Amino acid sequence: MAQEAKRAKAIRIEGNCDERGTTEFNLALGDARARSAATYLERLGVRKNRISTSAMAANDPGPGP
């Protein structure tokens, strides 16, 4: 995975949560999860400017089919 991540032009990381907790709490948790994954990739050598993060709550639609 690390080698693939280094070759990717752009990487989007989405932090997800389930329906437990408030939407505000879950968005903050999802953001923290996504930033943690981004930091890990940066430590593996992926350039920060190629990584974007976002948070998703349980009521946000997931990826399409």
Secondary structure, 3 states (H helix, E strand, C coil): CHHHHHHCCCEEEEEECCCCCCHHHHHHHHHHHHHHHHHHHHHCCCCHHHEEEEEECCCCCCCCC
